[in-house]
Amino acid sequence: MRKKVIAGNWKMNKLKADADQFMEQVADKVPSDEQVEAIVCAPYLYLPSLVEKAKGSKVKIGAQNMHFEEEGAYTGEVSPTMLKDIGVTHVILGHSERREYFAETDETVNKKAKAAFQHELTPIVCVGETLEQREANETKSHVESQVKQALEGLTEDQVVETIIAYEPIWAIGTGKTASSEDANEVCAHIRQVIKSTVSEKAAKQVVIQYGGSVKPANIDELLGQSDVDGALVGGASLEPDSFLQLVEAGAK
Ligand code: 13P
């Protein structure tokens, strides 16, 4: 059985004291159940402190982006080597906000995914359609193209380790959640794409999350779907209580 992965994406929120306080309240309350993994993806500045505070707990710490090069003249960037060095284990790649505001492309997502594996970081690769694409019935073809390009050149084992997050852009931060059936249909399609391009084994094992206005009130229904293996959560991951409720839903 695939484990459930609940990842919080704090985006550009919280000050350092709030970040530390969150981890002090959450770290030892996350269930030690093997079937659920809890990840907090925080702004770069807070990562070292969060890694320290999460030590000895089940919480993993992730970044929200990174460069694909190890080092060099890339002012303002953070490399995979740096993340690995401080104890970060996961990195979100290709979030729609980075694609929209920071010129992230399928090509850079693919370079970053390869770089993540070179440095033993687990990528959380985000894909998803706009409202216009959904209305034009292009959801599956768009998501399929994003998945294929992101995973291009990865080995079967690397694809198995990748976490894919299906996040319809129209559902992010809007309070509009995709219906659990719609979310499942696209997650199942992604699994089918992996079956046809990589292998049946990879398709069976890869973790596919849904993201977009997930909260404690709707997570049970989403996780009850056959192909939804977890959630990537923005707003509802910011408060300790609601983050813990989400993780507990994954452990059910
Ligand atoms: P919300 O949960 O706030 O809709 O954000 C979703 C998201 O973008 C997570 O990466």
Residues whose N, C-alpha, C, O or C-beta is under 5 A from the ligand:
A	BS01	13P	N9 A171 I172 G173 T174 G211 G212 S213 V214 L232 V233 G234 G235 A236
